[in-house]
Amino acid sequence: MTDLLFTNARLIDPEAGTDAPGWLHVVDGRIAATGTAEAPAPEAGETLVDCGGMCLAPGIVDLGVKICEPGERHKESYRSAGQAAAAGGVTTIITRPDTAPAIDSPETLEFVTRRAQADAPVNVLPMAALTKGRQGREMTEIGFLMDAGAVAFTDCDHVVEDTKVLSRAFTYARSLGALVIGHPQDTGLSKGAAATSGKFASLRGLPGVSPMAERMGLDRDIALIEMTGARYHADQITTARALPALERAKANGLDITAGIDIHHLTLNEFDVADYRTFFKLKPPLRSEDDRQAVIEAVRSGLIDIICSMHTPQDEESKRLPFEEAASGAVGLETLLPAALRLYHSGDLSLPQLFRAMALNPAKRLGLGAGRLSTGAPADLVLFNPDTPFVLDRFQLKSKSKNTPFDGGRMQGRVLATYVAGEPVYRRD
């Protein structure tokens, strides 16, 4: 393991909330020291990395990545997702259990863990299903799955409709200290929806869902958290209507956090334009007022986490009429440059972005990553926030190319990514 001395860096420290010139020393895969004064001379055997004034930040911890093993390896594998993550500055991916079959048993979990360790150059931590087959009828063996390495439990976008089943799962998870991740949505209102209800959806003739469906789903989950004391994370809060309920729950001392994906932070319902299916997401893109409200929620800390919600879909799934097309977009490589749109627009600072993309997800999962503090893992990303480029989806390392940013003007390139002090990506 090579020791490193990063000099002439612009250190982005989300824990301290600072963005300042400095240096960083890595020994045995961990951060040994940082400073803003003149850097020390490298010791014998150390590798000197001159950052050239570029940004050095904690590697991104991406909560909620779908990797299509087992079942749909043609859409994404651990190898391709790991390469995409490294190229995007993501050093830890937290995988979803919505595979075929679902990751709902220790045996399946051990299979994907072995595959990840063998094929992915970045850290991979799996989540497991909350109920068997993600069917919402019977909870999984949460204790055994935790012993096998599951870091959280979720049925992803399959909302558990039976509140008795969900309350039992919350209670059991609470007894084990397990984190439950929910998808706040009223399934009756959202069934069959392809867009957010309103004038735009009506003009396009698309079946819509009211933003209140998210609020109603969140209200139900909050009530169950209050009843059971469970640890809970809402995977995506995308509407202004849901924010007051989230704020009250936090003020009442409930153990609740919330996330949002980068697409809902940087795009709105008008981007669907002429039925462009790469913009079909779940939940659907929201109004510009909603987008501005959730940006403010990230800035204030009400929404804790920004993720990619990486969801690979093949061409056959997307080249369909809008209502029939599969939902979701890839995001491992586009998360950082898309997030930098919010930096360049003045909406969020770099420490605020990395608080939401690295520090907060690491803290929520009890990981030591996401920091530049002494003793933290040397999971790092070196990037130039100002490099302009036009995104070509066919250059992405993911097997699937379903990104809404295809052809978009982006600003910000990853130069190098390090996991435990070892380079896993360098831009040519």
N, C-alpha and C positions, 0 to 999 in steps of 0.2 A: 504494500500500500504506500503510495507516494505522498509525501508531505508537500503542501502547497503554500505559497505566500502570494496572495493577490494584492497588487499595489495599484495606485492611481485609479481607484474604483470610486464610483458614486454609490455609496451603501444605502440601500432602501431597507430600513428597519421598521417593520410594522409594529413590533412590541414597544419600541421607544417612540414610534411615530415620527421618525426623522428621515431626512433625505440629505445626506452630506458626504463630502469627499472623505476617503479613508482607505484603510487597508484591512485585510483579514487573513489570519493564519490558520491553516488546517493541519492537524497532526492526528495520525491514525484514524482518519475518516470522520473526525469531529472538529468543530470550531474550537481552537485553542485560545485565540485572542483576537480582538479587533481594536482599532484606534483611528483617531482623526488627525493625530500629529504625524510627523515624518515616519515612514515605515521603517522597521528594523531591517538590517541586512539579512539576506537569506543564509541559513546555515548550510553546512555541507550536506549534500544529498537532497536538498529541497528544490522543488521546481518553482521558479519565479513566473508568475502570470501577470503581465502588465495589461490592465484592463482598458487603458487608453481613454480614461474618463467615462467609460460606459457604466451602465447600472448593474450592480450585483445585488441580488435579492434572494430570499429563501425560495426554494423550489415550490411550485404550486402543488397543493394537495387537492385533487379533484374528486369531489364527493358525488358519486352517482353515475359512474361510467358503465355503459353496457358493452360487454365483450361477448361475442356470440358463440362461445364454446361453453358447454356442448350444444350441438343442434344446428347451428347456422354458421359454420366456420367460414363459409364463402363470403359472408358479410364482414366479419372481423375476427381475427385470431389474437391470441396473447402476443404473438411476435409482432404483428402489424400494429396493434394498439400500443405496444410498448415502444416501438420505434416512433410512432406518431406523438406519443406523450413526451419522449425525450426531445424531439424536434420542437415541441411547443413549450418547453420549460416546465413540464409537469413531472415531478419527481416521485409522487405517490398517487396511485389511482385506487379509488375505493369502488369496487365493482358491484354492479347490481345483480340480483338473482333471477332476473326475468329471461332465463335461457330456456332451451327445450331439451330435456326436462328442466324444471325449475331447480335451483340450488336449495333443496329443502331437507337434505339428509347429510350426515357426516361423510358418507362415502362420496357423494357428488362434490361436496366441499373440498375434500382431500384431493380429488381428481383435478379440480381447477387450480388448487393451490400448487400442486406439483407441476402442472403445465405452466403456470405463471412463473414459478421459480426457474424453470428450464428455459423459457423463451423470452421473457420480458426483461429489458435492461434497467427498468425502474422498479420501485417498490410497488407491490400489488397486495392490497388487503381486501378480502371478500366480505360482502354482506350476504346474509342468508334470508330465505323467505320467512315471513311471519306465520303464514298458514300453509298447510300441505298443498302442493301444487298451485299455490297462490289462488286457491279457490274460495277462501274465506269461510270455510266450514269447520276446520280443525287446526289448532295451532301446532306448530312444529316443535320438535324437541330442543327448545331454546338452550338448555343447559349443555347438552351434548354438542350442539353446534358451536357454542361459545368455546368449549374445550377443543374443538377442531379448528378454531381460529376465526370464527365469525366476529366482526367488529360492530355489527348493527343488524337490525331485522326489519324487513320491509316487503310488502307485496307490490311495490312500485305503483304503477297506475291502475292496478286492480284494487279498488277500494273495498275494504271489508264492510259489507252492508249490515251484517248481523252484529248489533251492538253488544249482545251478550258474549259472542265469541271474541270480539275485540276487547271488551273489558276484561275478560279472563286472560287474554294474551298480555294486556297491559299490566295486570296484577302480577302475573308470573314473571314478566320481564323486570318489573320493579323489584321483585324479591331477589333477582340475580344481578341487579344493577345494569341490565342490558339497555341499550339505546334502541328505541323504536322510531322508524322513519315513516311518516305518513304522506299521502298525496291528498291534500284537502280538496274535496270536490263532492258535490251532491250528485250522485249517479243518475237520479231520475231526471234532473234538469239537463245534465251534460250528455246524456245518451244521444248518439248520432250527430253531435255537433261538429262542425268543421271550422267555425269562426266565432268570434265574440259578437253577440247580438248587438244590433244598432243599425244606423243608416247604411254603413258600408256593406255589411252582410246582406241587408235587404236588397240593395242595388245590385249586388252580385248574385243574388238568388241562392245564397249559401245558408244551410241550417245553422243557427246560432245558439250560443249558450250565454245566459246572463252572467255578469261578473259576480252576482250574488251566490251562484253555485259554489264558488270558492269560499266565500264568507260562511255559507251554511255548513260546508264540510269542515271548515276550521272550527266553527263554534261547537260542533258535535265532538270533535276530537279534544278540544280544550275542556269540555265538560267531563270527558272520560279521564283526562289527565288529572283534573281536580279530584275526581273520585278515587283514583288509584295511586296517584303520586308517581306515575311513570316518567321516565326520561324520554323526551319526545323532540323530534326535529321535523318540521314541515319542509318537504323537499322543494316546493316552489310556491312562493307567495307573489302573485303577479298583478294584483288589482288593488286599487286604493281602498275599496270597500272592506278588504280583509285586514287592513293595517290597524284600525282602532281595536279590534278584538285581540290581535297579537300584542298590542301595547298594553292592554288591560291584563292579559294573562301574565306578561312579564312583570308588571307592577304588582300583581298579586303573589309573586314569588314562585310561580310554577316553573318547573324545570323544562323550559321550552326554548328552542331556537328555530330559526327559519332561514331558508335559502332561496336563491333565484338563479336561473340560468342566464348566461351572457346574451342569449338571443332576445329574451324579453327586456333586457336592459338597453339594448342598442337598436332594436327594430320595433315597428308597430304594425297595426293591422293593415295599413295602406301598402305595406311592402308586398302583400299578397298579389297586388296589382292584377295582372291578367291570369289569375288562377295558377300562379307559380307554385308548384307542389313542394319545392325545396323549402318554402316558407310555411308549410303545414306542420305545426307543432302541437304538442299536448302539454298543458292547455294551449289554446290558440293564441296567436299574437293579440295584444290588447290595444286600447286606444293610446294616443299620445299623452293624454292626461294621466292615465295609469302608469305609463312608462316614467314620466317625470316624478310621480309619487313614489315609485319604488326606488328610483335613484336617490331621492331624498332619504328614504328609509335606510338604504345602504350607508349613506353619508352619516346619518345619526347613529347607526349601529343597531337600529330596530331589526333590520334584516341582517343576519350575521354572516352569511356565506354566499359567495358567488361560485358557480360551477359551470361546467360545459354541458351537462346533461347529454353526454355523447351517446347518440343513438344511431348506429349504422343501419341504412336501408339500401338494398340493391336497386339497380335501375328499374327492374320489373315492378318493384313495389312503389316507385315514385312516378313512373311514366304512365299514369292513369288519370282519369278525371279527378278533380280536386277532392270531391267528397269520398271517393273510393281509395285514394292514395294513402299509403302508410304515413303515420306521423313520425316526426323526429328528424334530427340533423346531427351530423358529426361535429365535434368541437374541440378535440384534444389539441390540434395544431392552431386553431383559430381563437382559442380562449384568450390568450394574452394580447395579440394584436387587436382583437375586437374590444377588449377591456381598455386598451390604450386609447380608443376613441373617446372614452369618458375622461381620460386624463387630458387629452389634447383639447377637449371642449371646455375644460375647467370645472367639470362636474365633480370629479374625485381626484385626490392627490395619489401619488404612487404609494405612499405608506397606507392610505385608506384602501386602495385596491388590494395590496398584498395582505392587509389585515383580513380581508374577506376571502381572498383566494388561497391563503397559506396558513396564517396564524390561527384564525378561528376554526376552520375545519380540523386542524391538528389538535387544538385544545378540546374540541367537542368529542373527539375520538380518543383522547388521552395519549396523544403521540408527542414526541419530543421535537418533531419537525416544525417548520414554519417560522423559525426564529433565526436571528444572527447572534444569539447570546452564546457565551462560553459554555461548552459542553454539549451544545445541540449538534445533531447530525449535520455533516457538511453536505446537505442536499441544497444545491445552489443553481441559480440561473443567471447567466450574464447576457444582457440584451441592450440593444440600441433602441431607445424609444422613438426615435425620429426617422428611421429609415422608411421611405415610402415604397410601396410596391402594389401591383395589381394581382389579386389572388387568382390563381389558376387551379381549379379543383383537381385537375389531373396530376398536379405535382404533389398532392397530399400523400402522405405515407399510409394512411388508412386504406383498407381494401375498398370500402364504400366511399363515394365521393359526394354524398348528399349534403352539401353545405349551402346555406342561403347567401354566403358571402362570395360565391363564385363571381368573378369579374369585378368585385368590389375594390375600391381604393382603400388600402390599409396603410397603417403607419406603425412601425415597430417590428424588429426582427430579433429572434433568439440567436445569439452568437455561440453559446456553449451551455451545456447542462451537465451538472455533476451530481452523482449519487454516492454518498459516503466518501466524498473527495475524489472519486474516479470519474473521468470524463465519459459520458455515455452519448454525447452528441457534440459535434463541432461543425459550425457552418463553413462550407468551403469558401 
